[in-house]
């Protein structure tokens, strides 16, 4: 099998982001281990090497051949965080809920601007309802 292509960063599984940072990840079966975003491609490559050691990848898959042990790789790089399909599903669900909430808030803002009398009537209704409930509670306490 031919050697794997290296990205624009020059390191395996390290990608440059438009904002000038570098992103590293490693694939392990059904999981994608996100190693994070780093300021330099070397730091991202070190994080990849630590993950490669943990997944017992062959030495040829490492970015830096000078690492001799898992302990040394972990010392040079932060621990990875695990991202699974379930995590992605929960994130998409949360994003949909946020979008719905933002849309509702925008519609409420437009409603308040376009029909201020409706807003006043609603506020008056709930104020009267609260007053009625308080007076009913007072009457029940007086009877008891």
C-alpha positions as CSV (number, residue, x, y, z in Angstrom):
1,X,0.0,0.0,0.0
2,X,1.4,3.4,-0.9
3,X,2.2,5.8,2.0
4,X,-0.6,8.0,3.1
5,X,-0.8,11.5,1.8
6,X,0.0,14.3,4.2
7,X,-2.2,17.4,4.3
8,X,-1.3,21.0,3.8
9,X,0.2,21.1,7.3
10,X,2.8,18.5,6.4
11,X,1.6,16.1,9.1
12,X,-0.7,13.1,9.1
13,X,-4.3,13.9,10.1
14,X,-3.5,17.5,10.9
15,X,-5.5,20.1,8.9
16,X,-5.2,23.8,8.7
17,X,-8.2,25.9,9.5
18,X,-9.1,29.2,7.8
19,X,-8.5,31.1,11.0
20,X,-4.8,30.0,11.1
21,X,-5.1,27.2,13.7
22,X,-4.6,23.5,13.2
23,X,-7.0,20.7,13.8
24,X,-6.0,17.1,14.6
25,X,-8.1,13.9,14.7
26,X,-7.6,10.1,14.5
27,X,-10.0,7.4,13.4
28,X,-10.5,4.3,15.4
29,X,-13.1,1.9,14.2
30,X,-16.5,3.6,14.4
31,X,-15.1,6.4,16.5
32,X,-13.4,9.6,15.5
33,X,-11.2,10.9,18.3
34,X,-11.0,14.6,18.1
35,X,-7.7,15.8,19.5
36,X,-8.5,19.5,19.4
37,X,-7.4,22.7,17.8
38,X,-3.9,23.9,18.2
39,X,-1.9,27.0,17.4
40,X,0.9,25.2,15.5
41,X,0.9,22.1,13.3
42,X,3.7,20.6,15.4
43,X,1.5,20.6,18.6
44,X,-1.4,19.0,16.6
45,X,1.0,16.4,15.3
46,X,2.2,15.6,18.8
47,X,-1.4,15.1,19.9
48,X,-1.9,12.8,17.0
49,X,1.2,10.8,17.9
50,X,0.0,10.3,21.5
51,X,-3.3,9.0,20.2
52,X,-1.6,6.7,17.7
53,X,0.5,5.2,20.5
54,X,-2.7,4.7,22.6
55,X,-4.3,2.9,19.7
56,X,-1.2,0.8,19.1
57,X,-0.6,2.1,15.6
58,X,2.6,1.1,13.8
59,X,5.6,3.4,14.1
60,X,5.3,4.3,10.4
61,X,1.9,6.0,11.2
62,X,3.6,8.5,13.6
63,X,4.4,12.0,12.6
64,X,7.6,12.1,14.7
65,X,9.7,9.0,14.7
66,X,11.8,10.2,17.7
67,X,9.1,9.2,20.3
68,X,10.1,6.0,22.1
69,X,7.1,5.3,24.4
70,X,3.5,6.1,25.1
71,X,4.5,8.0,28.3
72,X,6.8,10.2,26.3
73,X,4.1,10.9,23.7
74,X,1.5,11.7,26.4
75,X,4.0,14.0,28.1
76,X,4.3,16.0,24.9
77,X,0.6,16.1,24.0
78,X,-2.8,16.6,25.8
79,X,-5.3,13.8,26.2
80,X,-7.8,13.4,23.4
81,X,-11.6,13.7,23.8
82,X,-13.9,11.1,22.3
83,X,-16.6,12.1,19.7
84,X,-19.0,9.4,18.7
85,X,-22.1,9.2,16.5
86,X,-24.3,9.6,19.6
87,X,-22.4,12.8,20.6
88,X,-22.9,14.2,17.1
89,X,-26.7,13.3,17.2
90,X,-27.1,15.0,20.6
91,X,-25.2,18.1,19.3
92,X,-27.4,18.3,16.2
93,X,-30.5,18.0,18.3
94,X,-29.4,20.7,20.7
95,X,-28.5,23.0,17.7
96,X,-32.0,22.4,16.3
97,X,-33.6,23.4,19.6
98,X,-31.5,26.5,19.8
99,X,-32.5,27.5,16.2
100,X,-36.2,27.0,17.1
101,X,-35.9,29.1,20.2
102,X,-34.1,31.9,18.3
103,X,-36.8,31.8,15.7
104,X,-39.5,32.0,18.3
105,X,-37.8,34.9,20.0
106,X,-37.6,36.7,16.7
107,X,-41.3,36.2,16.0
108,X,-42.1,37.4,19.5
109,X,-40.0,40.6,19.0
110,X,-41.8,41.2,15.7
111,X,-45.2,40.7,17.3
112,X,-44.4,43.1,20.1
113,X,-43.4,45.8,17.5
114,X,-46.3,45.3,15.2
115,X,-49.2,44.9,17.7
116,X,-48.3,46.7,20.9
117,X,-52.0,46.8,22.0
118,X,-52.0,43.0,22.0
119,X,-49.0,43.0,24.3
120,X,-50.7,45.4,26.7
121,X,-53.9,43.4,26.6
122,X,-52.0,40.2,27.4
123,X,-50.2,41.8,30.3
124,X,-53.4,43.2,31.7
125,X,-55.1,39.8,31.4
126,X,-52.4,38.1,33.4
127,X,-52.3,40.8,36.0
128,X,-56.1,40.5,36.5
129,X,-55.8,36.7,36.6
130,X,-53.1,37.0,39.3
131,X,-55.2,39.4,41.3
132,X,-58.2,37.0,41.2
133,X,-56.1,34.1,42.3
134,X,-54.6,36.1,45.2
135,X,-58.1,37.2,46.3
136,X,-59.4,33.6,46.1
137,X,-56.5,32.4,48.1
138,X,-57.2,35.0,50.8
139,X,-60.8,34.0,50.9
140,X,-60.0,30.3,51.3
141,X,-57.6,31.2,54.1
142,X,-60.2,33.4,55.9
143,X,-62.7,30.6,55.7
144,X,-60.3,27.9,57.0
